[in-house]
Amino acid sequence: MPKTVLLEDLTWTELRDQIQAGKTTIIIPIGGTEQSGPDVAVGKHNARAKALSQLIAQGLGNALVAPVIAYVPEGGYAPPTSHMRFPGTITVTDDTFEKTLESAANSFKVHGFSHIVFLGDHGGYQADIKRVVARLNKAWSGTAAKAFVPPEYYGASSDGYAQLLRQHGYRDNEIGTHAGLADTSLQLAVAPHMVRQDRLHNDLKLGAADGVYGGDPHRATAELGQMGVELIVAQTIQAIKRDTAGR
């Protein structure tokens, strides 16, 4: 049997056998394709959601990871708003996004997964995921299946990680909320090829016009990012174990 937790790397018979053997938790990583300033590639959230979900699934031991959902709400296109003002961002409507999540979850339920866990790496669609989970659990009432969106995943990757960086002496105007020190450090830890490291150490001050919000990525390092990775993975594993206990 292959040593992978990625559903897309398994054959259907391997998958059937793993589900029958107790791998009944499926993690659906949700990324997004959006600008992340001039130094980080637009697939940031997709790479991060996949890497973190793999570590979480390996830690759980009874979980597999679905393909990343990379098409998410990112603003309007007539006129362009939010990240859509920058080339490379892809947006879909909230309705399309929510129906995609529901369809994926129902597909996994059909095949015997009983715990369907959504992990969203981007802040803009957290409310959409909660709506989907509520609808699924209402529809699945009386069945063995249940949907989850543990708030610890996004909480640890945003506020929790920012707090950790503050404890190590970094300032809020460095940490930032998008494409600053926190975001860039996490990316250096999980997918360094997506960060333009030669540009990180110049003296240019980046701001909202560049797609960097409230932070400064210049002192970002993979070591700082690894602290964030460990925090996110540990807290999410703990939350999923808690939510699925006895089910």
N, C-alpha and C positions, 0 to 999 in steps of 0.2 A: 504493500500500500504506500503511495507517495507520502512524503513527509510535509505536505503543504496544508495550510488552513484555507487556501484560496479556492473557493467553489469553482471558479472558471478554469482552474488547472486540473480538475478532476473529471473523470468520465462519469456517465450517468450511473453505471453499475457500481463504481467506487463510491459515489455519493449515496446511492441507495444503501449500500452496506454500512457506511459510516453512520447514517441516520438510524438504521436498525440497531447499531452497536451503541447508541446513546448520544451521538452528536446532534442534539435537537435544538440547539441555540444557533440562530443565524444573525450575524451582525450586518446591517446595511449601512455602509459608510456613505455619507453625503458630503460632497466637496463643493465645487463651484468653480467656474472659469471666469476669473476677474483680474483686473489690474492689481498689482501689488507694488506700485512704485517702479522706478527705473532699474532697481537692483534685483528683483525677485520675479521669476517667470509666472505667467498667468495661470498655470496649473497648480499653483501652491497648495490650495485646499485639497485638491484631488490626491496629490502625492502624500500629503500629511494624513488625510483621513485613512488612506489605504495602509500606510506604514503603522500608524497607531492602532488601527483595528486588528492588524495581524498580531501585534504584540499582545493586545488584549485577549484575542482568541486563544493564543498560545498559553497565556496565563490562566485562562478559564479551563482549558482542557477538553471542554465539551462543545466547542463552538467552531463554526466556519464563517468565512467572510464573503459576502456577496460582491459583485462588481460595483465599483464606485459610481454613484449618481453624480454626474459632472455638469448637468444642465439644470440650473436652479434660478429662482427669481433674483435678478441683479439690478432692477430698475426698469424704466420705460425706454422705448426707442423712438417715440414720436411725441414730444421731443426727447432726446437722450437725457436720462437722469441718473444720479448716483454713479456707480462704476461704469455704466454704459457710455459715459462721456470719454472713456479711454479705449483705444483699439484693443481688440483681443477678448474683451468681455462678452459673454454670451448670456442672454436672459430668456426666461420663459415665464409665462403667467403663473400666478399662485395656483390657479385651478389646475393647470396642466401638471405642475409640480406635485400637487397633492394627489392627483389621480395616478400619477406614476408611482408614488410611494405606496398607495393603496394596492395597485395592481401587483407590484413586486411582493408585498406582504402576503396577499392572497395566493400568489403563486407558491410561495414557500410553505404556506399552511397546507396546501393541497398535497405537497410532497412529504409531509410528516414533521416539519419543524413546529415546535410548540412555543418557543420563545423567540419572538421577532424583535430585535433590538436596533433602533435607529440611532446612529451617532452622527450628529451634524456639526461640521467643523467651522461653520460660518454663522455669524449672529443674525443675519437678516431674515432667515426663514425658520427660526426656532418656534415661533407661534404656529406656523404651518404644520410642523411636525407634530406638535401637541394636538392640533385639531385632528390630524390623521389618526393618531393613536387613540384618541377618544372615540372616533367613529368606528375604527376597527374593533375595539374592545366591546363596543355596544353590539356590533354585528356578530361578533364571535361569542357573545354571552352563552354560557352553557356548553361551550366546547373546551377542548384541552389547550387551545391556542390563546396566547396573550401577546399584545404588543407593548413595547416599553420605549421610553425616551429618557434615559437617566440624565438628570440635569448636571450631574457631576462632570460629565465629559466636557461640555462647553464651559461650565463654571471653572473647572481646573485649568483649561487652556486659556481662559481670559483673566478673570479676577484672581483666581488662585495663583496662577503663574506670575502675574504682575506683583502680587504680594510677596512672593518668593524673591523676585528680583529686587524689590525694595529692601528686603532684609539683607541683601548682598550689596547694598549701597548705590543701586541705580535709581535715578530720578524719574518721576512720571513723564517729564518732557523728553526723556530718552526712550522709555518703555513704549509709550504710544498705544494707540488702539488698532492701527492698521499700517503694516509695512515699516514699523519702527523696530526698536531693538528686540522686543519680545518676539514678534512675528518672524523676523529675519533669523534670530537665533534658533528658533524651533526648526526653521527650514534648513539651516546649516546642519542640524543634527540628523534630520531624516532624509534629506535630498540635496546635498551640497552643490550638485551640478546645476541646480536651478537658481543659485545665487551668484550674481556677478561680483565675486569677491574682489576683483581688481578695482572695482568702482567704490567699494565700501570704504576704503581708507583715504579717499580724497576729502577735501575740506568743503565741498559744496554743501550748503544748507538746503535741505529738502523740505518741502511743505505741501499743502493741500493741492496746489497746482500740479505738483509732481505725482500726486496719488499717495503721499505719505501723510497720515493723519495723527497729529499730536505727539510724534516721536522722532527719534533720530537713530538710524540703524548702524551708525559708524562703529560702535564698540561691540556689535553682535559677534558671538562666537558659538561654535558647535558645542563647547563645554557648557555654556549657559543654556543652550537649547536642550542638551541632554538632561539637565535638571528638570526642565519642563516636561519632557517626554516621560520621565520616571514618575513625576507627580500625576500627570494625566492618566497614565496606564494604571498605576496603583489605585487611584481613587475610582476609576471607572470599573475596574475588576471588582472592587469591594462593593460598589453600588449594584452591579448586575447580579452578583452572588446574593446580596440582600433582597433584591426585588424578585428573584426567581426562586428563592428558598421555599421548599415545601410545595412547589407547583409542579 
